[in-house]
Amino acid sequence: MAPEQSPDTDASADSGLMDKIVNLSKRRGFVFQSAEIYGGFRSTYDYGPIGVLLLRNVKDQWWRSMVQMRHDVVGLDAAILAPPQVFEASGHLANFTDPLVDCRNCNERFREDQLDDPSLCPNCGGKDTFTEARAFNLMFKTHAGPVEGAGHDVYLRPETAQGMFTNFMNVLNTTRKKPPFGIAQIGKSFRNEITPGNFVFRTREFEQMEMEFFVPPADSQQWYEYWCNERYQWYIDLGIPEDKLRLRAHDADELSHYSSGTSDVEYLFPWGWGELEGVANRGDYDLTQHAEHSGERIEFFDQAANEKYKPHVIEPAAGATRAMMSFLLSAYDEEQVGDDTRTVLRLDHRLAPYKVAVLPLSKKEELIGPCEEILAQLQPRYMTDYDITQAIGKRYRRQDEIGTPYCVTVDFDTLDDKAVTIRERDSMEQVRVPIAELVTHLDERLTA
Ligand code: GAP
């Protein structure tokens, strides 16, 4: 719960890449500025037709590795709105704050801990123009029902984690799981960040992928190390290069009051190293707090040892939107092809928004029929794009830019040989494959 640190800077970072990603996102429909027709809602973003697929694939891969492929983790989808008691117990009402300063000269607001020089306003250049720092709570507050005021306050959750702690006994009693076991959740969280920025890196509304892993206290260090390693590997496995990823253990003075160990998985963004995910050893802090504040018994009875205990918690907490951005940045490539520069997103197949695009060489009626038959075969298996106009070279480039691994081209020969051309994104190699073998051919290459 400690405020996030400012990212380190690194001179080798490529700042032009960021502009290219922002530009591509808008141009191809990954990410749009929210409420753009009204001038835009600052630091809030909408995920367009391609972005929603990429973000969904990131979340699906997380769910697959954290829930589907394990027997010791179950899922949850808890409410976004919660009463103040939850956040009194968690400590968010008292402690989830950033130090806010106002410039008396230009009225801009800053997070004091993110200023290079705490006496100099980066907006107007004023010296010693800042007010005293005050603790600004990052939670969004609203009210339930038509009446405002005490007794009706509710908060938008600033993390998904509390839902796992408040439901710990419900899950324990309904699933027959026992420690070590985890509860995983993907969902929106909200923080009234003072200085959102760097595109979707820090926004006020974002998605998290969090898992609370409950373990016998004596085993917590071993599980902490296990999850640090697992989570680092997850990004590598999905295509983040090793020289752009690091696992950084927090120094003692960075640790939250409840944590006996935290490591961040960090990515080398164009502006420097930034956090993708934190893995924390939270001890029994959360279950103890909720037991005390609710008056409920929150513990595990170990029948074999005939003893009760409060499990300790290891928490890998990732940002889905940040992860998506790191996959985009890593995949972006430009290469010279003849006189042309080809932009290609070398995304892992599992993350690619569309797996296949079906492209008739011409929009003439006789080619549309075979295309529709092919679509009927592919659509139940893969997200498939269909694009019928423009020169075929331009259509290939469009698919390269959104990371589509395979293009299937239907031409006039198809009418005779009942075959299509399959073009592979990275090598641009083309092979002729009978339509009857198309699904098998793609399955062999796309199924992880
Ligand atoms: N339950 C622990 C927790 O929420 P956190 O480090 O504050 O820990 C976890 O958040 C992850 O959520 C971060 O590593 C980051 O990827 C993502 N995240 C946090 N604040 C964010 C923001 N304002 N915008 C986008 N992602 C954010």
Residues whose N, C-alpha, C, O or C-beta is under 5 A from the ligand:
A	BS01	GAP	P158 E159 A161 R191 E193 V200 F201 R202 T203 F206 Q208 E275 L276 E277 G278 A317 A318 G319 R322
